[in-house]
């Protein structure tokens, strides 16, 4: 089988497992988010390294939820220094300052994306958010979590300290396939499957909201006639979302 086909089949199988096995967790998460929206609260998203891409996936999207606020720290992204960001996400003490800056609180929901779920910052983010009254959802890879020890002082992983864990059904190490002559596995999946999970969650939130009599706030594409539709929603969110 070609590398192209091998990756495609692996990814398709992984997404099928997500749809089958993770649906109850996604539905539960959607219910929590709708409860928060009904009380005027927000869905926060966070990730370090490549997982910060997932923190942005639900934010300001065509067809996506308005009340999503990403928690962003450039030192934990890749564009300043990828290797430094890897070191920083292992250091304790950073998450609390971010939570205070963004004012995460009671009735909020926070999604934390971390494929390995072993580094200090995501784990402290979960613990700190729960102390502030928020519900925490881990988007993680349980196969990798179980294969490696935590780097947090408690010895616990992100999945252990969150209120709910959604498993991306990935393999230990993220990359799913071998190509002869390379020597290491290739074909990472966590960004693709993470985005898939988050958009499954978004559409489930919208459906659940309507079923409960809560009108969901949704963006349109700014490049497909959505400017007027979005303008009022952006203005209403500006006092709460520093990234608009």
N, C-alpha and C positions, 0 to 999 in steps of 0.2 A: 504494500500500500504506500502511496506517495505521502510525503510529509504534509502536503495540503490536505489530503483526505483523512489522514490519521488525526490531525488536529481538529478538523471539522467534526469527525465522528466522536472524538473525546469530548469536545465542547457540547455537542448536541446531547450526548448521554448525560453529561453533568447538568445541563439545563432541564432535562426531563426529570432527573432525580429531585432537583430543586422544586419543580412544579408539583411533584407528587408528595415528597416528604416534608417540605417546608411550608406547605400551604397553611396548616393550622397556626404556625407561629406568625406567618404574615398576616393572617386574618386577625389574630389577637393583637398584633402591633397596630394594625389599622384601627381597631376599636379604641385603643388607648389614644391614638392621635386624634380621632374624631372627638373623644371626650375632652381633650385639651382644647381643640379648636372651639368646641361649644362653650368653653369657659373663657374664650378670648386669648388663649395661650398659643404657643408656637412649637413647631418641630425644628429642633436644632440638629445639625449634622457635623461630624468631626472625623478626621482621619489624618494620619501622618504618612510621609513618604508617598508612594503611589496611591495609598488609600485616601489622600487628600483629594484626588480626582473624584472619588465617590462622595466626599463631602460637598463637592460642587455639582454633582450630577442632578440632584433634585432642585437646585436653586435656579430661579429665574428661567424656567424652561417653558417652551411652548407646550401647552397642554398639561403643565405641571402645577403643583400647589403653590399658592401665593405665600402662605404663612410658614415658609421654610427659611431658616437663617443658618448659613454655614459659619462655623467657628474656624477662623483662619489665622495661622501663625506662619509667616514666611520662613522662619528658621526651621520649621518642621516640614517644609515642602522641598522640592528638589532643585529649583532654579538658582538659588544662591550658592549652595554647595550640597550636592547629593550625599557625599560621605559625611559631612558635618551633620546633616539632618538625621542620618542614621544614628550618630552618636548622641544627639540631643534627645531623641525620643526614648532613650534608655535612662535619661537623667530624671531623678525625682524633683518635685517642687514646682514644675511649670504649669500643671493643669489647673491648680487652684486659681492662679492669677488670670488665666484665660476665662474660667467660669465667672469670676468676679467682673471682668471686663465686659462680658457679654450678658450678664445678669440672667443666667439660667436659674429658674425657680420652680416653685410648686405648680403642678398641673402641666408643666412642659414635658415633652418627650425628647430625648437625645439619642440619636443613632450614632454609634461609634464604629467605624469600619477599621478593622485590623485583621489582616489575614492570619498572622501568627498568634496575636492576642497575648504576647508575653512581655512586652516592653512597658516601662514604668508609666509613660505619659498616658496612653489609652486607659490603663488600669486605674490610675489616679483620677482621670477624667470621669470615669464611671462612678468611682467611690464618691467623689466630690459632688457630682450632679445628684446622686441619690441622697446625700446629706442635705442638699438644698431642696429636696422634695420632688425632683424630677424622676420620671421613669426612664430607664436606660435600656436600649436595645443594642446588643452586640451583633454586628455583621462580621462573621469570622469563619475560619476554616478549622473545624474541630479535629480533623486528621492531623493537621500540623500542630494544633494546640496540645494534643495528647502526646505528641512525639518529643516535645522539648520542654525543659523546665522554665518556669517564670523568671523574669528578671526583676520582679517587684519584691520588695522586702517581705510581703505577706506570703509569698510562695504561690499566690493564686493567679489565675489567668483572667483575661477579660470576660470570657464566658462564665466564669465562676462568680464574678462580682456584678454582672448585669442582671436586670430583672428578667430578661428574655434574650436568648441567643438564636439567631438565624444562621444556619450553617450553609456556606456556599458550596458544600459538597465537593470541595477541592481535595487534592492530594497533598501529602507532605512535601513541601518545597515549591508548591504552586505549579511549576512546569510539569506538563502531563505526558511528554513523549520523548523518545530517544531517536536521534538521527545518527546513523553509522558514521564514525570518524570525528564526531564532535567531542565526546567524552563527558558531557554534562547534559542533563535533561533540558529541553526547550519547550516553548509553547505555554507560557503562563496564561491562566484563565481568570484570576480573581477580579480583574477590572471588568471584564466582560460579564461575568456572572454577577458581580456586585451591582452593576448598572441594571442588569436584568431584574434582580431582586428588588431594587429600589423602585423601579418603574412598575413592577407587579404590585408593590406596596402602594404606590401613588394611586393607581387606578382602583385598588381595593378601598383605599381611604375615600375616594370620591363616591363609590357605590355605597359604602357603609354610611357615609354622611347623609346621603339622600334617603336611605332607608330609615334613618333616625330623625329625619326632619331638619337636618343641619345643611344649609346651602353651602356647598364647597366653593371656595374662591380659587379660580384657575386662570393662569396666564394664557394669552394667545401669542402666536408668533408675531414679533414686531415687523417681520419682513413679509407678512401675509395679511396685512390689514389690521393688525392688533394694537397699533399705537394708542388710539383713543380708549380702547378697552383696558389697556394696561395702565394708562396714566393715573387714573384715580386710585387704583390698587397700589401702585408704587408710592404715591403720596401718603396714603394711609399707613403704609408700612415703614416709611422713612424714620419715624421716631424710634423704632425698635430695631431696625436692620441697618447697620452701618455700611453695608455693601451695595445699597441701592443708589 
